[in-house]
Amino acid sequence: MKKITILGSTGSIGTNALKVIGAKQEEFQVLGISGYSNFELLKEQIEKFDPKYICIGSKDKADILKNLYPEKVVYFGDDGLKTMGGLEEADIVLTAISGAIGIEATVEAIKKEKRVALANKETMVAAGEYINNLLKKYPKAEIIPVDSEHSALFQSIQGSNYKEIKTLIITASGGTFRGKTLEDLKEVTVEQALKHPNWSMGRKITIDSSTLINKGLEVIEAHMLFGIDYDNIEVLVHPQSIVHSMVEFVDNSIIAQIGVPDMKLPIQYAFTYPNREGSCELERLNLKKLKELSFDQINNNVFKGVELAFYAGKTGKTMPCVFNSANEVAVELFLKGKIKFLQIYEIIKKAMEQHSIEEADNLETIKKVDKETRKWVYDNYGED
């Protein structure tokens, strides 16, 4: 019986993870769950899965949960998430929180030498160098990627020597605005940006997909996870979202992981690795119904996020942290109607231009740069 902590249980990854666990209750037990503000859904999950530990965003809601469930251990806020990441009883910690807030919980899980099922891009983007050094210090800890693209790369690499890899090919659906021009995007509304054609995701991640910033984050994460040079990482638009990513080897053969666009498969694989298991929750891909699988270049003149990410990644040190933090605030401001869609790129670019680069080998510096970057964006773009 594997005991699992789910950080971000009320989000899309977290709810899918609970479906995976619900279908395999003889194998998995929910040890702890955390949610930020979706109080009613969190209560439903508590009733169904009976976790020992709970965390929620605010103290007021935590106090209510303590009264409702006096037999459980209840935490709140960032410190609570950090504590949840380091629970001794856990076998697996799923970090399914969006944003840099997930970094410290991941750090605690690594220090306790747990398996981290990683669904938080920002951990490896903002703090990848530090995380990789930490994994060397705690060799029993491991990270198994959950994002569909990195899970696909991880699965495609299995059994191969990393020296045999020629190119990591990350696929992108193209997002909500695939094929649009700069003129088309000048007056994009929040509602339009949130209509993803293939995936059901949280608001922040959906906006990242519409700007293709998510692909930029994935490029940096792939470099940090697999140690492949940026010149050997490529992004291709694949509208069908069937090929989740590919690995090209030195003999020019390509191995791909394909399947229906459903996060339950990479979640379950992270839980059961190195084994594969069937489940009633996993949908089968009907190959006979596939009409085409197409691939194309990204229009970098319109969707500037990938090129900005390559610049941040190749610059290294604290620049990827700036890229991530500036984007998080820019997306927040866009969702609040304070900036236009295309200003997201402008904010990231200018935030990186004004940044004084530092070494990113400790958590204190990463947190400082994250805070400074957020303040700079708020000060320059967040005023009414």
MARSEDREN-890038 format. One line per 4 residues: their letters; for each residue x, y, z of C-alpha. Coordinates in steps of 0.02 Angstrom, whole numbers, plus 32768, in hexadecimal, padded with zeros to 4 digits. Last residue first. Layout:
BEGIN
A> X Y Z; ... .
***
This chain:
BEGIN
DEGY> 7F0E 89FB 7DBE; 7FC0 89C9 7DE6; 7FF5 8917 7DBF; 8068 8938 7D2C .
NDYV> 8108 898A 7D6B; 80FD 8970 7E27; 80A8 88C6 7E15; 812D 888B 7D9A .
WKRT> 81BE 88C8 7E04; 8171 887D 7EA2; 815F 87D4 7E4E; 8213 87DA 7E14 .
EKDV> 8254 8809 7EC0; 81F2 877C 7F15; 822E 86F7 7E99; 82DF 8739 7EA5 .
KKIT> 82DB 872D 7F63; 828C 867F 7F61; 8311 8640 7EE8; 839C 8690 7F4E .
ELND> 835E 863E 7FEF; 8347 8595 7F9A; 83FE 8581 7F6C; 845F 855E 7ECC .
AEEI> 840F 85E2 7E5D; 84A9 864F 7E41; 8479 8703 7E1D; 8446 8767 7D82 .
SHQE> 8417 881E 7D94; 8367 882A 7D4C; 832C 88C1 7CE7; 832C 8865 7C3F .
MAKK> 82D8 87CB 7C89; 8246 8831 7CCC; 823C 888D 7C25; 8228 87EB 7BC3 .
IIEY> 81AB 879E 7C3C; 8140 883C 7C40; 813F 884F 7B83; 810C 879A 7B6A .
IQLF> 8078 87AD 7BE0; 804F 8853 7B8D; 8008 87F1 7AFA; 7F6E 87C1 7B5E .
KIKG> 7F44 8870 7B9B; 7F61 88AA 7C4D; 7EF7 88CF 7CE7; 7E66 885C 7CBB .
KLFL> 7E78 87F0 7D58; 7EA4 8758 7CEF; 7F28 87C2 7C97; 7F72 87FA 7D3C .
EVAV> 7F7D 8746 7D7B; 7FCD 870F 7CD7; 804D 879B 7CE7; 8071 876B 7D9B .
ENAS> 8095 86B5 7D6F; 80F6 86E8 7CD4; 816A 875A 7D33; 818C 86D0 7DB2 .
NFVC> 81B4 864D 7D2E; 8228 86B6 7CC2; 827B 86FD 7D5E; 829B 864D 7DA0 .
PMTK> 82E0 861C 7CF6; 835A 86AF 7D04; 839E 867E 7DAF; 8431 8615 7D6E .
GTKG> 8414 85EF 7CB7; 8430 865F 7C20; 8408 85C7 7BB3; 8368 85AA 7C12 .
AYFA> 832E 865F 7C10; 8352 8671 7B56; 82FD 85CC 7B30; 8269 8606 7B98 .
LEVG> 825A 86AB 7B3A; 825D 8648 7A96; 81D1 85D9 7AD6; 8166 8668 7B15 .
KFVN> 8164 86D1 7A76; 80C5 868E 7A29; 80A8 8706 7998; 8153 8717 7948 .
NNIQ> 8181 866D 798E; 8104 8615 791D; 8120 8566 7961; 8154 84E6 78DF .
DFSL> 80DE 845D 78A5; 80AA 83AA 78C8; 8014 8347 788B; 7FCA 82A0 78C2 .
EKLK> 7F37 8275 7853; 7E92 8217 7848; 7E9D 81B5 78EB; 7E00 814C 7901 .
KLNL> 7E57 80A6 78E3; 7ED5 80D0 796B; 7E50 80CB 79F2; 7EAF 810A 7A8B .
RELE> 7E76 80AF 7B28; 7E35 8111 7BBC; 7E83 80F5 7C68; 7E0C 80F9 7CFD .
CSGE> 7DE5 803F 7CF6; 7E9C 8022 7D19; 7F2C 7FBF 7CCF; 7FD9 7FC0 7D1A .
RNPY> 8088 7FF0 7CE3; 811A 7FD3 7D58; 81B4 8040 7D70; 8154 80A7 7DA3 .
TFAY> 80AC 808D 7DFA; 8085 813C 7E3D; 80DA 819E 7DB1; 8084 812C 7D33 .
QIPL> 7FDC 814F 7D85; 7FF2 820A 7D71; 8031 81F8 7CBD; 7F94 8192 7C92 .
KMDP> 7F16 81FD 7CF2; 7F47 829B 7C94; 7ED7 8276 7BFE; 7EFA 82AD 7B4B .
VGIQ> 7EE6 81FE 7B00; 7F88 81A1 7AE5; 8034 81AC 7A95; 80E4 819B 7AD7 .
AIIS> 8164 81B3 7A4E; 8208 815E 7A1E; 8265 81A8 798A; 82F1 8152 792A .
NDVF> 8376 81C7 78E4; 8407 8155 7919; 8438 81DB 7999; 838D 81D0 79EB .
EVMS> 82F1 823A 79D7; 8282 823E 7A71; 81CB 826A 7A60; 813E 82C7 7ABA .
HVIS> 8085 82B4 7AE2; 8056 8270 7A37; 7F97 8275 7A40; 7F81 8330 7A5D .
QPHV> 7F2A 8342 79B2; 7F70 83F1 7993; 8028 83BE 7990; 8092 845C 7992 .
LVEI> 814A 8431 79A1; 81C7 8461 7A29; 827E 842F 7A1C; 8305 8406 7A9C .
NDYD> 83B5 83DB 7A63; 83F8 848D 7A61; 83BA 849C 7B15; 8433 8414 7B4C .
IGFL> 83E7 8378 7B99; 83F9 8361 7C55; 8358 82FC 7C63; 82F5 8355 7CE9 .
MHAE> 8347 8400 7CDE; 8345 840A 7C20; 8293 83C8 7C1C; 825E 844A 7C9D .
IVEL> 82A8 84D7 7C36; 824D 849C 7B9A; 81AE 847C 7BFD; 81A9 852F 7C3D .
GKNI> 81B8 856C 7B8A; 812E 84F5 7B56; 80BE 853B 7BE0; 80E5 85EA 7BA0 .
LTSS> 8084 85B2 7B05; 8019 8650 7B1C; 7F77 85E9 7B18; 7FC9 855C 7B7C .
DITI> 8004 85D2 7C04; 7F51 8616 7C0A; 7F11 8564 7C24; 7F94 8545 7CAB .
KRGM> 7F59 85DD 7D0D; 7EA0 85B4 7CFC; 7EAC 84FD 7D2E; 7EA4 8474 7CAC .
SWNP> 7E2C 8417 7C38; 7E8F 83EC 7B9B; 7E6A 83E6 7AE0; 7E27 848A 7A97 .
HKLA> 7E53 84FE 7B29; 7DD0 8585 7B45; 7E21 85EF 7BCF; 7E6D 866E 7B56 .
QEVT> 7DC2 869A 7B0F; 7D79 86BB 7BBC; 7E0E 8726 7BED; 7DF3 8793 7B55 .
VEKL> 7E67 87A7 7ABF; 7E74 885A 7A80; 7F20 8859 7A2F; 7F1F 879F 7A08 .
DELT> 7ED8 87A3 7957; 7F54 882C 7925; 7FE3 87C0 7961; 7FA3 8735 78F0 .
KGRF> 7F42 8699 791C; 7F6E 85E9 78DE; 7F5F 8597 7989; 7F01 860B 79FE .
TGGS> 7EBA 8595 7A81; 7F58 8530 7A95; 7FD1 84F5 7A11; 7FBB 8441 7A4B .
ATII> 8073 843F 7A76; 80EF 83AF 7A62; 819A 83A4 7AB2; 8221 8352 7A48 .
LTKI> 82BD 8322 7AAA; 834A 8311 7A2E; 83E5 82A4 7A13; 83DC 822A 7AA4 .
EKYN> 8458 819A 7AA2; 84C1 81E7 7B2D; 8427 81D9 7B9D; 8437 811C 7B91 .
SGQI> 8392 80CC 7B6A; 8324 8051 7BC9; 82A0 80D4 7BF2; 82B7 8171 7B87 .
SQFL> 8208 816C 7B3C; 81B7 8160 7BE8; 8215 81F8 7C2B; 81F0 825B 7B8D .
ASHE> 8137 8230 7B99; 8136 8259 7C53; 8187 82FD 7C26; 8101 8328 7BA8 .
SDVP> 806C 82E9 7C0F; 80A4 8348 7CAA; 80BA 82C0 7D2E; 8178 82B8 7D3D .
IIEA> 81C4 8235 7DB1; 823D 8286 7E2B; 82A4 8219 7E9E; 82E4 8218 7F50 .
KPYK> 8359 818B 7F83; 83EE 81F3 7F49; 83D5 8280 7FC8; 846E 82EF 7FA8 .
KLLN> 846A 82CE 7EED; 83B0 82F6 7EEC; 83D6 839B 7F45; 8450 83CD 7EBC .
NIYE> 83C8 83AC 7E3C; 834B 8413 7EA1; 83C3 84A7 7EAD; 83E4 84A8 7DF2 .
GAAV> 832B 8495 7DCC; 82EE 8521 7E3E; 8285 8594 7DD2; 8264 851D 7D42 .
MTEK> 8270 8478 7DA0; 81F4 84AA 7E26; 818E 8518 7DAF; 8151 8486 7D48 .
NALA> 80EA 8440 7DD9; 80A5 8395 7DAD; 8132 8334 7E00; 8111 8289 7E4A .
VRKE> 8194 8299 7ED1; 81D1 81F3 7F15; 820A 820F 7FC7; 82B9 8229 800D .
KKIA> 8281 8291 80A4; 82EF 831D 8060; 829D 8303 7FB7; 81EF 8318 8002 .
EVTA> 8225 83B7 805C; 8269 8401 7FB9; 81C7 83D7 7F5F; 8165 8435 7FE5 .
EIGI> 81DC 84C7 7FD1; 81C5 84D1 7F14; 8107 84C6 7F0B; 80EA 857F 7F2C .
AGSI> 8145 85A5 7E89; 80A4 858C 7E28; 801D 850A 7E0C; 8009 8488 7E94 .
ATLV> 8007 83D2 7E5D; 8099 8397 7EC6; 8074 82DD 7EDA; 80D6 829B 7F6F .
IDAE> 80F3 81DF 7F71; 8120 8168 7FFE; 80DA 81D7 8087; 80E8 81A9 813F .
ELGG> 816F 8229 8166; 810C 82BF 8127; 8186 8338 80D3; 8119 8384 804C .
MTKL> 808B 839C 80C8; 80FC 8408 8136; 8126 8479 80A3; 806E 8485 8075 .
GDDG> 8046 84B8 8128; 80CC 853D 8126; 8081 8583 8087; 7FD3 8592 80D2 .
FYVV> 7F72 851D 8142; 7F85 847C 81A4; 7F06 83FD 81E8; 7F2E 8359 823E .
KEPY> 7E91 82EE 8245; 7E2C 82AA 82D9; 7DD5 8350 82F6; 7D86 834A 8248 .
LNKL> 7CFB 83CD 8241; 7D48 843D 82C6; 7DF7 8430 827C; 7DAD 844F 81CE .
IDAK> 7D5D 84F1 820B; 7E03 8529 8256; 7E5B 8503 81B2; 7DDB 856E 8155 .
DKSG> 7E04 8602 81C5; 7EBF 85E0 81BA; 7EBD 85EE 80FC; 7F03 8588 806C .
ICIY> 7ED6 84D8 809D; 7F38 8440 80DA; 7EFA 8395 8110; 7F50 82FE 815E .
KPDF> 7F07 8254 818C; 7EA9 8244 80E9; 7DFB 81F6 80EA; 7DE7 81DB 802D .
KEIQ> 7D2D 81FD 8013; 7D05 8275 80A2; 7DA8 82D3 808F; 7D8D 82E2 7FD4 .
EKLL> 7CDF 832A 7FED; 7D25 83A6 806C; 7DAB 83DD 7FEF; 7D23 83F8 7F6C .
EFNS> 7CC3 8469 7FE3; 7D5C 84CE 8016; 7D9D 84F7 7F6A; 7E18 857A 7FAD .
YGSI> 7EC6 8531 7FAF; 7EBC 8475 7FB7; 7F2C 83F6 800A; 7F1F 833B 801F .
GLVQ> 7F74 82BC 8090; 7F8D 8201 80A5; 7F21 81C6 8014; 7F3A 810A 8008 .
FEEQ> 7F6D 80AC 7F6C; 7F77 7FF4 7F3C; 7ED0 7FA6 7F70; 7E7D 804D 7F50 .
KAGI> 7EA7 8040 7E98; 7E16 8095 7E3C; 7E07 811A 7EC3; 7EC2 813C 7EB6 .
VKLA> 7EB6 8165 7DFC; 7E1A 81CE 7E1B; 7E76 8226 7EA8; 7F04 824E 7E30 .
NTGI> 7E87 8297 7DB5; 7E46 830C 7E3D; 7EF7 8340 7E68; 7F2B 8360 7DB5 .
SGTS> 7E91 83CC 7D92; 7E9C 842C 7E37; 7E48 83FD 7EDB; 7ED3 8388 7F15 .
GLIT> 7F5B 840B 7F06; 7FE0 83B3 7F6D; 7FB2 82FB 7F6A; 800A 8291 7FED .
IKKM> 800E 81D8 7FC2; 8022 813C 802D; 804F 80A3 7FC6; 8000 8000 8000 .
***
